[in-house]
Amino acid sequence: MKAELLVEGATILTMDGQWRAFDPGWLAVKDGAIAGLGPMPAPGGLEAGEVVDGRGMLCLPGFVNTHTHVAMAAFRGAGEDRADRLVRFLFPMEKALVTRDLVREASRFCLAEMARSGTTTFADMYYFEDEVARAADEAGMRAVLGETIVDFPSPDAPEAHGGLAYAEGFIAQWQGHERITPCFAPHATYTVDPDVLVAIHGRAEALGLPVLIHLAETEKEAARFKVSHGSAVRYLDSLGLLDPRLVAAHVVYVDAEDIALLARRGVAVAHCPASNAKSGRPIAPAYRMREAGIRLGLATDGPVSGNGMDMEGILGLYPKLQKVLEGRREVLSSREALRAATLGGAEALGLAEKTGSLEPGKRADFLLADATDFNMQPVYDWYATAVYAMRPHNVRQVYVDGRAIVRDGRMTTIDEAQALAGMAGIADRCRDQIARLMREIQ
Amino acid sequence: MKAELLVEGATILTMDGQWRAFDPGWLAVKDGAIAGLGPMPAPGGLEAGEVVDGRGMLCLPGFVNTHTHVAMAAFRGAGEDRADRLVRFLFPMEKALVTRDLVREASRFCLAEMARSGTTTFADMYYFEDEVARAADEAGMRAVLGETIVDFPSPDAPEAHGGLAYAEGFIAQWQGHERITPCFAPHATYTVDPDVLVAIHGRAEALGLPVLIHLAETEKEAARFKVSHGSAVRYLDSLGLLDPRLVAAHVVYVDAEDIALLARRGVAVAHCPASNAKSGRPIAPAYRMREAGIRLGLATDGPVSGNGMDMEGILGLYPKLQKVLEGRREVLSSREALRAATLGGAEALGLAEKTGSLEPGKRADFLLADATDFNMQPVYDWYATAVYAMRPHNVRQVYVDGRAIVRDGRMTTIDEAQALAGMAGIADRCRDQIARLMREIQ
């Protein structure tokens, strides 16, 4: 066989159904897919266009970040620690400042941070989502991108629910792209009218696309739907929205009945431990959702909510918080945590056929992390090392479809200096307005 | 004035009592102390032996890590997620494997990880603590080092409580060192006899030294002393142990009465959010302890407990968990969190006269972090950037007493290749024994 790429000598955690690991192992890429992998040595007849010396490296499936708002990188660190921050600060700030330009520049910038720390696939919901698609395509990343639909005028749609028409145009433009899945993203149960939610669901079904939504995220939302329908989850069920297309982010305020319902309906969950905690929310019962059989991925949430966009931070936090919630250190092993950041995320986004684990036939989406650095040593348990000790800088090479989008820790697809300069320009334009808004909500 | 070192153009968060920040600012070092600092430009008459271009850098006081067991780096990642891990796995493993050699090699290794991520001062408790002292001295770090005393034979003392005699020797050898404070570290309320606790307290008082202890850390401990004395804290108070010399690590199982008592007695707390969470413990009421006026610092705990030894990970986790515990996002601002990792830690260790903030006359212990990297941008709130967005690799230069112990992200004081090779040798010697012990506790 003649491969395009051959990685030799790395420790490979495949994250497949049998938890296979090769230490050391080899992995070959052909036509952007994984052609084969196994324990060293690589088969004799295997030739490769490029051979990567993986000795001392940990090879993992690329991370899947199941819920982000990448363009909000433009506002990272603004308005921290304010009560009711979303409604009092973020919505007005977005109204005042979000433009097509901002989304383009901030997305490109944010994708660099994400890719450099090992993320190969992400799900995003925002405005001007076609610009996010362009940035993701340029970066060479895989993405599920939902245009946001809300019941008030938004930066890219002057009428209430105008995002629906915007989404239709965006989807028509991008559907069928090999790496980008365009879709609908109704903002939340409390910001989209029920008839519009039903219409979105119908369109998504007709087009065969996912639906991204914030669900059971805020206390106010929980209180409102508790009165009317028992819970926000049950409200969505009453509209027929709960199905395997739905990727619900947060899912904090849920009881056992909600969890059983989500499992029965096949809804996927994007678990956002950092942003939920930073908002002072209860710990979402992610372990119990997994035990109930729910497809569950991990997510940073947007840079305004979780700040750091690296999945390393989320990986360590996820099991820690579940252990706290359950009161037992035995809960949620390192390998289960790593699974959520890789295959679990791919399953949640409906991309498990393509990515999330290292198996022959899947797309060659993987990272190589330098395991010889101080913080990664010594190693007695590779899963624990990946989950609790690895940090963003350990990631040195990142591949999507077998193409190196990060080499030696730097983007190959995006001009880094240009991306940084683009963000600096955006931030300069935002600074005064943000300061003014902050004064208003003092 | 003629300074040894002048940093120009960095954003300086002084963490002093007035929250002064200079953006951009200058900082001059003379005789290892901060000779002056302020907003740019630096005074005209100021000459310097070395001028550091701080443009694009964030300058912070070096981090203070108030509770570690650095030599346990030798076991990082071993025996994860096992119930009753300390007693069933860690104690037997230490008995079998901890030698003077191991402590020397593992300490040197671990200090490199800590220093490179910005820690300048740490508190440690372990066996062969004189080897930790040697490693800290060699690394050029500041440290409070407690020899562990337990009621069973330990790696460096064959008799129960033999650590007390060992500690006396260690203290005699190191007391008076300008950067190293040797002291006593009774392991915990439940592993040291009451008469020995009282004897240690007396000796610490006579010698003018701190006492380091694990307190109110485990459920078993909490249950035991609840019956006998109301709580572990009240048990220690009944022995007269609670005073401003005591640095109590963890302090998880405490009620309002305990918090008031700790505050009244002036006890300091080393808060370990990562290791407590990873152990499935409740979230320690750190915010309430601070509100009660308790001196509180942050800590990684040992590498077996918290795994990552960078304070960046702890910095982000601390406010997140307190917001979860209190159920409010407004609780614990970024600047309060950063204070705990710097001046708060110095206060807890009784070193606030010397370190923890950037003020004239204090020792020149500080870090420079590259704020131009993707994950640090944009900046609207430097405290939020430092707490939630900064990652270990952003730290480029680290100074203790004005001496660069880290330059361009590399140790200047420790041979990194040698430190890595030393750890590799130790890990190779431990591997079989660890595997055997793991099988025994299956």
Interface residues (C-beta under 8 A of the other chain):
Chain A: A73 A74 F75 R76 G77 A78 E80 D81 R82 A83 R85 F109 C110 A112 E113 R116 A274 A277 K278 S279 G280 R281 P282 I283 G306 N307 G308 M309 D310 G313 G316 L317 P319 K320 L321 K323 V324 E326 G327 R328 R329 E330 V331 L332 S333 S334 T372 F374 N375 Q377 P378 V379 Y380 D381 A384 T385 Y388 A389 R391 P392 H393 E416 A419 L420 M423 A424 I426 A427 C430 R431 I434
Chain B: A73 A74 F75 R76 G77 A78 E80 D81 R82 A83 R85 F109 C110 A112 E113 R116 A274 A277 K278 S279 G280 R281 P282 I283 G306 N307 G308 M309 D310 G313 G316 L317 P319 K320 L321 K323 V324 E326 G327 R328 R329 E330 V331 L332 S333 S334 T372 F374 N375 Q377 P378 V379 Y380 D381 A384 T385 Y388 A389 R391 P392 H393 E416 A419 L420 M423 A424 I426 A427 C430 R431 I434
